[in-house]
Amino acid sequence: MKNSLGHELGALLRLAGPLISAQLAHALMIFTDTLMMAMLGPKQLAGGALGATCYFIFSIFCTGVIAAVGSLVAIRHGAGDPQGVTRLLQNGLWLALLLGMVSALCLNGLGPLLPHLGQAPDAAGLAMEFLRPLSLALPGYLCFMALRGFTSAIGHPGPVMAISIAGTAANFVINYALIKGWFGLPSLGLGGIGMTTALVSTGMALALALYILRAPHYRLYGLRSGLGRPQRAQMRSLLRLGLPIGGTYAAEQGLFTFATLCMGALGSVQLAAHQIAMQTVALAFIVPQGLSYAVTFRVGLHYGAGRLPLSRLSGHLGMGLGAALMLLFALLFWLLPEWIIGLFLDRHDPAFAEIVTLAVSLLAIAAWFELFDGLQSIAMGAIRGLNDGRTTLVIGLAGYWCVGAPLAWLLAFALGWGAQGVWWGLAAGLAVTASGLVLGFQWKTVRLQRQDRVDGEVCLS
């Protein structure tokens, strides 16, 4: 048992490190875009933020659907089925292109709708200036995610990390060159930022595809043949798992959007403090998010190989490791809240005094918030590794929208707790979701082990 524990922990860490680094690089790319918008001016920042929000709504759902590629590849890899792995990746690329193109068309059609959704015409115009070229990033980004799932699931996450870091650096340099007019380049404003992100995302997908086609350890999979058309059986498998994952991602993001709307209704101070605390939480969340993918692939590998006890061990190790890491972030939030807030604004400026005071209190709640958010993400990844997306969707909807959202509104408005009430509601919703998903993983593994025993007894008889 000790050997299994040490081996599994080492394998999980070797996989998680590059994936966490890739998640961090993606977050830095988003930060770079925001920084460049701010350099253009406050109106461009507001319009760009609106466009980025619209883009994120589509991308979060599509990313969830494409997450099925890595989950199913890990299972087929564990089962020793390289042809099955190949077919899943090829169909995953078709699905990524289809989702990306449909989403891009939808995003380009939002222009006339934004004013009817209460957005100022000027802001809506600037949002579309950014969104039209940015929407073209989705096909490339989703193909990159499909390729990332494939190579990470078979135990080679290093190229993902390297290409993600290179893409982030390229995104910064090209954006900055366009804004400053280096090398005689024209200043393209928000459209240039969107175009740069689209070009870099496509370039990252092509770079990873080229590496996979040329590196010797992928030759077993024969990826060059059979890419001509999608196959119905594999598409069904991907959608059966991917649609519930995408729905779960969208439901969680909807909860955070609801919280932001509640803060806006409470006032500008509350909204500003919320944004600072939420940015802090989002940065810390990169760690469990990357770890959750690693857990998915390790659980799926053992599940496909028929090693259910090791699937369970890997899931438990991931959850324990994630909880320990989140407790470290919780200590930072408890012990150094003012220092953290100082990274976003001048905490000694009297104009920000109310925001700083409120943000400090929100970070104290965030210590609990982050623990549950990290745990539910990793437990969700463990269940995905067992080829189950419906359980995560049902538990997520119950936790987010039957507990989190109603309780946030009740505490904030009906009971008068204000901004802290919104965050306690979020923490409660995430706690219920995390508990449900941990128990769901336990139930699922026990049920599968019982089924294996029954099948074995039937074969013997």
C-alpha positions as CSV (number, residue, x, y, z in Angstrom):
1,M,0.0,0.0,0.0
2,K,2.8,2.4,0.8
3,N,4.5,1.7,-2.5
4,S,1.1,2.3,-4.3
5,L,0.6,5.5,-2.3
6,G,4.1,6.9,-3.1
7,H,4.0,6.0,-6.7
8,E,0.5,7.4,-7.3
9,L,1.4,10.7,-5.5
10,G,4.5,11.1,-7.6
11,A,2.6,10.4,-10.8
12,L,-0.1,12.9,-9.8
13,L,2.4,15.6,-9.0
14,R,4.4,15.0,-12.2
15,L,1.2,15.5,-14.2
16,A,-0.2,18.3,-12.1
17,G,2.9,20.6,-12.2
18,P,2.8,21.2,-16.0
19,L,-1.0,21.5,-16.1
20,I,-1.0,24.1,-13.3
21,S,1.7,26.0,-15.1
22,A,-0.4,25.9,-18.3
23,Q,-3.5,27.2,-16.4
24,L,-1.4,30.0,-15.0
25,A,-0.1,30.9,-18.4
26,H,-3.7,31.1,-19.7
27,A,-4.7,33.4,-16.8
28,L,-1.7,35.6,-17.6
29,M,-2.9,35.9,-21.2
30,I,-6.3,37.1,-20.0
31,F,-4.5,39.6,-17.7
32,T,-2.4,40.8,-20.5
33,D,-5.5,41.5,-22.6
34,T,-7.0,43.5,-19.7
35,L,-3.8,45.4,-19.2
36,M,-3.6,46.4,-22.9
37,M,-7.3,47.5,-22.8
38,A,-6.5,49.8,-19.9
39,M,-3.6,51.3,-21.8
40,L,-6.1,52.3,-24.5
41,G,-8.3,54.2,-22.1
42,P,-11.2,53.8,-19.7
43,K,-13.9,53.6,-22.4
44,Q,-12.0,50.9,-24.2
45,L,-11.5,49.0,-21.0
46,A,-15.2,49.1,-20.2
47,G,-16.1,48.0,-23.8
48,G,-13.4,45.3,-23.9
49,A,-14.6,44.0,-20.5
50,L,-18.1,43.6,-21.8
51,G,-16.8,41.8,-24.9
52,A,-14.6,39.5,-22.8
53,T,-17.6,38.6,-20.6
54,C,-19.6,37.6,-23.6
55,Y,-16.7,35.6,-25.0
56,F,-16.2,33.9,-21.6
57,I,-19.8,32.7,-21.4
58,F,-19.4,30.7,-24.6
59,S,-15.9,29.6,-24.0
60,I,-16.5,28.2,-20.5
61,F,-19.3,25.9,-21.8
62,C,-17.3,24.8,-24.9
63,T,-14.2,24.1,-22.8
64,G,-16.3,21.9,-20.5
65,V,-17.6,19.9,-23.5
66,I,-14.0,19.5,-24.9
67,A,-12.8,18.3,-21.5
68,A,-14.5,15.0,-22.3
69,V,-11.6,14.3,-24.8
70,G,-9.0,14.0,-22.2
71,S,-11.2,12.1,-19.8
72,L,-12.1,9.4,-22.4
73,V,-8.6,9.3,-23.8
74,A,-7.3,8.5,-20.3
75,I,-9.8,5.6,-20.0
76,R,-8.9,4.1,-23.4
77,H,-5.2,4.6,-22.7
78,G,-5.6,2.7,-19.5
79,A,-7.5,-0.1,-21.3
80,G,-4.6,-0.4,-23.7
81,D,-6.6,0.7,-26.8
82,P,-4.4,3.1,-28.9
83,Q,-6.9,2.9,-31.8
84,G,-9.7,4.0,-29.5
85,V,-7.5,6.9,-28.3
86,T,-6.8,8.0,-31.9
87,R,-10.5,7.9,-32.8
88,L,-11.4,10.0,-29.7
89,L,-8.8,12.6,-30.4
90,Q,-9.7,12.9,-34.1
91,N,-13.4,13.3,-33.3
92,G,-12.6,15.6,-30.5
93,L,-10.9,17.9,-33.0
94,W,-13.9,17.8,-35.3
95,L,-16.1,18.7,-32.3
96,A,-13.8,21.5,-31.3
97,L,-13.9,23.0,-34.8
98,L,-17.7,22.7,-34.9
99,L,-18.3,24.2,-31.5
100,G,-15.8,27.0,-32.2
101,M,-17.4,28.0,-35.5
102,V,-20.9,27.9,-34.1
103,S,-19.9,30.0,-31.1
104,A,-18.0,32.5,-33.3
105,L,-21.1,33.0,-35.4
106,C,-23.3,33.5,-32.3
107,L,-20.8,36.0,-30.8
108,N,-20.7,38.0,-34.0
109,G,-24.5,38.2,-33.9
110,L,-24.6,39.8,-30.5
111,G,-24.1,43.4,-31.7
112,P,-27.8,44.3,-32.1
113,L,-28.8,42.5,-28.9
114,L,-26.4,44.2,-26.4
115,P,-28.3,47.6,-26.4
116,H,-31.5,45.6,-25.7
117,L,-29.8,44.0,-22.7
118,G,-29.3,47.4,-21.1
119,Q,-25.8,48.1,-22.4
120,A,-24.9,51.7,-23.6
121,P,-24.6,51.9,-27.4
122,D,-21.0,53.2,-27.2
123,A,-19.9,50.3,-24.9
124,A,-21.7,47.8,-27.1
125,G,-19.9,49.1,-30.2
126,L,-16.5,48.9,-28.5
127,A,-17.4,45.4,-27.2
128,M,-18.1,44.2,-30.8
129,E,-14.9,45.9,-32.0
130,F,-13.0,43.6,-29.6
131,L,-15.3,40.6,-29.9
132,R,-15.4,40.1,-33.7
133,P,-11.8,39.2,-34.1
134,L,-11.6,37.5,-30.7
135,S,-14.4,35.1,-31.6
136,L,-12.1,33.6,-34.2
137,A,-9.9,32.5,-31.3
138,L,-12.4,29.8,-30.2
139,P,-11.8,27.2,-32.9
140,G,-8.0,27.3,-32.3
141,Y,-8.4,27.5,-28.6
142,L,-10.7,24.5,-28.4
143,C,-8.5,22.4,-30.7
144,F,-5.6,23.2,-28.4
145,M,-7.7,22.0,-25.4
146,A,-8.5,18.8,-27.2
147,L,-4.8,18.2,-28.1
148,R,-3.8,19.2,-24.5
149,G,-6.3,16.6,-23.1
150,F,-4.9,13.9,-25.4
151,T,-1.2,14.4,-24.7
152,S,-1.7,15.0,-20.9
153,A,-4.0,11.9,-20.6
154,I,-1.3,9.6,-22.0
155,G,1.3,11.1,-19.7
156,H,3.1,13.8,-21.7
157,P,2.0,17.2,-20.3
158,G,5.3,18.9,-20.9
159,P,4.6,20.3,-24.4
160,V,1.4,21.8,-23.1
161,M,3.3,23.8,-20.5
162,A,6.0,25.0,-22.9
163,I,3.6,26.1,-25.7
164,S,1.3,27.8,-23.2
165,I,4.1,29.8,-21.7
166,A,5.4,30.7,-25.2
167,G,1.9,31.7,-26.3
168,T,1.5,34.0,-23.3
169,A,4.8,35.7,-24.1
170,A,3.9,36.1,-27.7
171,N,0.5,37.5,-26.8
172,F,2.1,40.2,-24.7
173,V,4.8,41.2,-27.2
174,I,2.5,41.4,-30.2
175,N,-0.2,43.3,-28.3
176,Y,2.4,45.8,-26.9
177,A,4.0,46.2,-30.3
178,L,0.6,47.1,-31.9
179,I,-0.3,49.6,-29.2
180,K,3.1,51.3,-29.2
181,G,3.4,51.1,-33.0
182,W,6.7,49.2,-33.0
183,F,8.3,48.3,-36.4
184,G,5.8,50.6,-38.1
185,L,2.8,48.5,-37.1
186,P,-0.6,50.2,-37.1
187,S,-2.5,50.8,-33.9
188,L,-5.5,48.6,-34.2
189,G,-7.1,49.4,-30.8
190,L,-9.4,46.8,-29.3
191,G,-9.7,45.0,-32.6
192,G,-5.9,44.5,-32.5
193,I,-6.0,42.9,-29.1
194,G,-8.8,40.5,-30.1
195,M,-7.0,39.7,-33.4
196,T,-3.7,39.0,-31.5
197,T,-5.4,36.6,-29.1
198,A,-7.1,34.8,-32.0
199,L,-3.7,34.5,-33.9
200,V,-1.9,33.3,-30.8
201,S,-4.6,30.7,-29.9
202,T,-4.5,29.3,-33.4
203,G,-0.7,29.3,-33.4
204,M,-0.6,27.4,-30.1
205,A,-3.0,24.7,-31.5
206,L,-0.9,24.4,-34.7
207,A,2.4,24.2,-32.7
208,L,1.0,21.4,-30.4
209,A,-0.4,19.5,-33.4
210,L,2.9,19.7,-35.2
211,Y,4.8,18.5,-32.1
212,I,2.5,15.6,-31.7
213,L,2.8,14.6,-35.4
214,R,6.6,14.7,-35.3
215,A,7.5,13.4,-31.8
216,P,8.3,9.7,-31.9
217,H,6.3,8.7,-28.7
218,Y,3.0,9.5,-30.5
219,R,3.7,7.2,-33.6
220,L,1.8,4.3,-31.9
221,Y,-1.4,6.2,-32.4
222,G,-1.3,6.7,-36.2
223,L,-2.9,10.2,-36.0
224,R,-2.4,11.0,-39.7
225,S,-4.9,8.5,-41.0
226,G,-8.7,8.5,-40.5
227,L,-9.1,12.2,-39.9
228,G,-11.2,12.7,-43.0
229,R,-14.7,12.6,-41.4
230,P,-16.2,12.4,-37.9
231,Q,-17.5,9.1,-36.6
232,R,-21.0,8.9,-35.0
233,A,-20.1,6.5,-32.1
234,Q,-17.2,8.6,-30.9
235,M,-19.1,11.8,-31.2
236,R,-21.9,10.4,-29.1
237,S,-19.5,9.3,-26.4
238,L,-17.9,12.8,-26.4
239,L,-21.2,14.6,-26.2
240,R,-22.7,12.2,-23.6
241,L,-19.9,13.1,-21.2
242,G,-19.0,16.6,-22.5
243,L,-22.4,18.2,-22.5
244,P,-23.0,17.7,-18.7
245,I,-19.5,18.9,-18.0
246,G,-20.1,22.0,-20.0
247,G,-23.4,22.5,-18.3
248,T,-21.7,22.2,-14.9
249,Y,-19.1,24.8,-15.8
250,A,-21.8,27.1,-17.0
251,A,-23.9,26.6,-13.9
252,E,-20.9,27.5,-11.7
253,Q,-20.0,30.5,-13.7
254,G,-23.7,31.6,-13.6
255,L,-23.5,31.5,-9.8
256,F,-20.6,33.9,-9.7
257,T,-22.3,36.2,-12.3
258,F,-25.3,36.2,-10.0
259,A,-23.1,37.2,-7.1
260,T,-21.6,40.1,-9.1
261,L,-25.1,41.3,-10.0
262,C,-26.1,41.2,-6.3
263,M,-23.0,43.3,-5.4
264,G,-23.9,45.8,-8.1
265,A,-27.3,46.2,-6.6
266,L,-25.7,46.8,-3.1
267,G,-23.5,49.6,-4.4
268,S,-20.3,50.6,-6.1
269,V,-18.1,50.1,-3.0
270,Q,-19.4,46.6,-2.5
271,L,-18.9,45.8,-6.2
272,A,-15.3,47.1,-6.2
273,A,-14.4,45.1,-3.0
274,H,-16.1,42.1,-4.5
275,Q,-14.0,42.4,-7.7
276,I,-10.7,42.6,-5.8
277,A,-11.6,39.6,-3.6
278,M,-12.8,37.6,-6.5
279,Q,-9.6,38.3,-8.5
280,T,-7.6,37.0,-5.6
281,V,-9.8,33.8,-5.4
282,A,-9.5,33.3,-9.1
283,L,-5.7,33.4,-9.0
284,A,-5.6,30.9,-6.2
285,F,-8.1,28.7,-8.0
286,I,-5.6,28.1,-10.8
287,V,-3.9,25.4,-8.6
288,P,-6.9,23.2,-7.9
289,Q,-8.1,23.7,-11.5
290,G,-4.8,22.3,-12.9
291,L,-4.8,19.6,-10.3
292,S,-8.4,18.5,-11.2
293,Y,-7.3,17.7,-14.7
294,A,-4.4,15.6,-13.4
295,V,-6.8,13.7,-11.1
296,T,-9.2,13.1,-14.1
297,F,-6.4,11.6,-16.1
298,R,-5.1,9.4,-13.3
299,V,-8.5,8.2,-12.2
300,G,-9.5,7.5,-15.9
301,L,-6.2,5.7,-16.6
302,H,-6.8,3.2,-13.7
303,Y,-10.6,3.0,-14.4
304,G,-9.8,2.0,-18.1
305,A,-7.3,-0.6,-16.9
306,G,-9.8,-2.1,-14.4
307,R,-7.9,-0.9,-11.4
308,L,-10.7,0.6,-9.4
309,P,-8.9,0.6,-6.0
310,L,-6.2,2.7,-7.6
311,S,-8.8,5.0,-9.2
312,R,-10.2,5.6,-5.7
313,L,-6.7,6.1,-4.3
314,S,-5.9,8.7,-6.9
315,G,-9.1,10.6,-6.4
316,H,-8.6,10.6,-2.6
317,L,-5.0,11.7,-3.0
318,G,-6.0,14.6,-5.3
319,M,-8.7,15.8,-2.9
320,G,-6.3,15.6,0.1
321,L,-3.6,17.4,-1.8
322,G,-6.0,20.1,-3.0
323,A,-7.4,20.7,0.4
324,A,-3.9,21.1,1.9
325,L,-2.9,23.6,-0.8
326,M,-6.1,25.5,-0.4
327,L,-5.5,25.7,3.4
328,L,-2.2,27.4,2.6
329,F,-4.1,30.0,0.6
330,A,-6.6,30.3,3.4
331,L,-3.8,31.2,5.8
332,L,-2.6,33.9,3.5
333,F,-6.1,35.3,3.3
334,W,-6.4,35.3,7.1
335,L,-2.9,36.6,7.9
336,L,-2.1,39.0,5.1
337,P,-5.4,40.4,3.7
338,E,-4.3,44.0,3.5
339,W,-1.0,43.1,1.7
340,I,-3.0,41.1,-0.8
341,I,-5.4,44.0,-1.4
342,G,-2.4,46.3,-1.8
343,L,-1.5,44.4,-5.0
344,F,-4.7,45.8,-6.6
345,L,-4.9,49.4,-5.2
346,D,-3.2,51.9,-2.9
347,R,-4.6,50.8,0.5
348,H,-3.2,53.9,2.2
349,D,-5.3,56.3,-0.1
350,P,-8.3,57.5,2.0
351,A,-10.4,57.4,-1.2
352,F,-10.2,53.5,-1.0
353,A,-10.7,53.2,2.7
354,E,-14.2,51.7,2.6
355,I,-13.3,49.3,-0.2
356,V,-10.2,48.1,1.7
357,T,-12.2,47.5,4.9
358,L,-14.9,45.6,3.1
359,A,-12.4,43.6,0.9
360,V,-10.5,42.5,4.1
361,S,-13.8,41.1,5.5
362,L,-14.5,39.3,2.2
363,L,-11.1,37.7,2.1
364,A,-11.7,36.3,5.6
365,I,-14.8,34.5,4.1
366,A,-12.8,33.6,1.0
367,A,-10.6,31.4,3.2
368,W,-13.5,29.0,3.6
369,F,-14.8,29.8,0.2
370,E,-11.5,28.8,-1.5
371,L,-11.2,25.5,0.4
372,F,-14.6,24.3,-0.8
373,D,-14.2,25.7,-4.3
374,G,-10.9,23.8,-4.7
375,L,-12.2,20.6,-3.2
376,Q,-15.4,20.6,-5.4
377,S,-13.3,21.2,-8.5
378,I,-11.0,18.2,-7.8
379,A,-13.9,15.9,-6.8
380,M,-15.6,16.9,-10.0
381,G,-12.4,15.9,-11.9
382,A,-12.3,12.6,-10.1
383,I,-15.9,11.7,-11.1
384,R,-15.2,12.8,-14.7
385,G,-12.4,10.2,-14.8
386,L,-15.0,7.5,-14.2
387,N,-16.8,8.6,-17.4
388,D,-19.6,10.3,-15.5
389,G,-20.7,13.9,-16.2
390,R,-24.4,13.6,-15.1
391,T,-23.6,13.2,-11.4
392,T,-21.5,16.4,-11.4
393,L,-24.2,18.3,-13.2
394,V,-27.0,17.2,-10.8
395,I,-25.0,17.9,-7.7
396,G,-23.6,21.2,-9.1
397,L,-27.0,22.5,-10.0
398,A,-28.4,21.6,-6.5
399,G,-25.4,23.2,-4.7
400,Y,-25.1,26.3,-6.9
401,W,-28.7,27.2,-7.5
402,C,-30.8,25.4,-4.8
403,V,-28.4,26.5,-2.0
404,G,-25.8,29.1,-3.1
405,A,-27.8,31.6,-5.1
406,P,-31.0,31.7,-2.9
407,L,-28.9,31.8,0.3
408,A,-26.7,34.6,-1.0
409,W,-29.8,36.7,-1.9
410,L,-31.5,35.9,1.5
411,L,-28.5,36.8,3.6
412,A,-27.6,39.9,1.6
413,F,-31.0,41.5,1.2
414,A,-33.7,39.9,3.4
415,L,-31.5,39.6,6.5
416,G,-29.4,42.7,5.7
417,W,-25.9,41.1,5.8
418,G,-25.0,43.0,2.7
419,A,-21.8,42.0,0.8
420,Q,-20.7,39.5,3.5
421,G,-24.1,37.8,3.1
422,V,-23.5,37.2,-0.6
423,W,-20.1,35.6,0.1
424,W,-21.4,33.5,2.9
425,G,-24.1,32.3,0.5
426,L,-21.5,31.4,-2.1
427,A,-19.4,29.6,0.5
428,A,-22.4,27.6,1.6
429,G,-23.3,26.6,-1.9
430,L,-19.8,25.5,-2.7
431,A,-19.6,23.6,0.6
432,V,-22.7,21.7,-0.2
433,T,-21.5,21.0,-3.8
434,A,-18.0,19.9,-2.5
435,S,-19.6,17.6,0.1
436,G,-22.0,16.1,-2.5
437,L,-19.2,15.5,-5.1
438,V,-16.9,13.9,-2.6
439,L,-19.7,11.6,-1.5
440,G,-20.7,11.1,-5.1
441,F,-17.2,9.9,-6.0
442,Q,-17.2,7.5,-3.0
443,W,-20.6,6.1,-4.0
444,K,-19.6,5.8,-7.7
445,T,-16.4,3.8,-6.9
446,V,-18.1,1.5,-4.4
447,R,-20.9,0.9,-6.9
448,L,-18.4,0.1,-9.7
449,Q,-16.5,-2.3,-7.4
450,R,-19.6,-4.1,-6.4
451,Q,-20.6,-4.4,-10.1
452,D,-17.1,-5.9,-10.9
453,R,-17.6,-8.5,-8.2
454,V,-21.0,-9.4,-9.4
455,D,-19.7,-9.7,-13.0
456,G,-16.8,-11.9,-11.8
457,E,-19.1,-14.2,-9.9
458,V,-21.4,-14.6,-13.0
459,C,-18.4,-15.5,-15.2
460,L,-17.2,-18.1,-12.7
461,S,-20.6,-19.7,-12.4
